[in-house]
Amino acid sequence: MADHTIAQLNLLQEGVSCAAATLSAIEGAELFRMLPEGAIAKDHHNHGCFLLSMLGEHLRRLQQQVDAMDAAASAVLAEG
């Protein structure tokens, strides 16, 4: 059972890490740096920036939860 839990935590951590890396790459490439021409394009741009910000916040909360679960699983394993 403990191996199954650790495998799940590792998979969850991998997913969060990959999503965070993707977000970091988007931000690093400055894909949302230039404001486009036109009202509709600007609205889409602003909405995209808003969604990226929401994703970043969500990933930070998920990472905190994964860290807490990992610490709890480690404590259980240490008790043996």
VMD Tcl script that draws the C-alpha trace (Angstrom):
set ca {
  {0.00 0.00 0.00}
  {2.80 2.44 0.87}
  {4.49 1.85 -2.50}
  {1.18 2.56 -4.23}
  {0.78 5.85 -2.31}
  {4.33 6.94 -3.09}
  {3.82 6.10 -6.76}
  {0.67 8.23 -6.80}
  {2.47 11.12 -5.11}
  {5.35 10.85 -7.56}
  {2.91 10.91 -10.48}
  {1.07 13.89 -9.03}
  {4.36 15.72 -8.43}
  {5.45 15.00 -12.01}
  {2.20 16.45 -13.36}
  {2.47 19.61 -11.27}
  {6.13 20.02 -12.21}
  {5.42 19.61 -15.93}
  {2.58 22.13 -15.81}
  {4.75 24.60 -13.88}
  {7.58 24.14 -16.40}
  {5.18 24.79 -19.28}
  {3.93 27.95 -17.62}
  {7.51 29.05 -16.99}
  {8.38 28.48 -20.66}
  {5.40 30.56 -21.81}
  {6.40 33.37 -19.46}
  {10.10 33.05 -20.38}
  {9.37 33.26 -24.09}
  {7.44 36.46 -23.42}
  {4.62 35.25 -25.64}
  {2.25 37.72 -23.99}
  {4.65 40.68 -23.91}
  {3.32 42.63 -26.88}
  {-0.22 43.97 -26.79}
  {-1.87 43.22 -30.14}
  {-3.77 45.69 -32.30}
  {-7.55 45.85 -32.20}
  {-10.05 45.70 -29.37}
  {-10.96 42.02 -29.78}
  {-7.33 40.93 -30.00}
  {-6.54 43.00 -26.89}
  {-9.42 41.38 -25.02}
  {-8.15 37.91 -25.98}
  {-4.62 38.90 -24.95}
  {-5.79 40.19 -21.57}
  {-7.90 37.11 -21.00}
  {-4.91 34.90 -21.82}
  {-2.76 36.81 -19.32}
  {-5.49 36.44 -16.70}
  {-5.73 32.68 -17.32}
  {-1.95 32.28 -17.06}
  {-2.01 34.11 -13.75}
  {-4.83 31.89 -12.48}
  {-2.91 28.80 -13.59}
  {0.19 29.96 -11.73}
  {-1.78 30.49 -8.52}
  {-3.50 27.13 -8.88}
  {-0.20 25.32 -9.46}
  {1.30 26.93 -6.35}
  {-1.65 25.70 -4.25}
  {-1.41 22.23 -5.78}
  {2.31 22.12 -5.05}
  {1.64 23.01 -1.41}
  {-0.89 20.18 -1.16}
  {1.47 17.69 -2.79}
  {4.24 18.75 -0.42}
  {1.93 18.27 2.58}
  {0.83 14.82 1.38}
  {4.43 13.84 0.74}
  {5.44 14.90 4.25}
  {2.53 12.94 5.75}
  {3.38 9.83 3.69}
  {7.02 10.08 4.71}
  {6.03 10.30 8.37}
  {3.85 7.19 8.06}
  {6.66 5.28 6.36}
  {9.14 6.38 9.05}
  {6.84 4.99 11.74}
  {6.97 1.80 9.79}
}
mol new
graphics top color blue
foreach p $ca { graphics top sphere $p radius 0.5 }
foreach p [lrange $ca 0 end-1] q [lrange $ca 1 end] { graphics top cylinder $p $q radius 0.2 }
display resetview
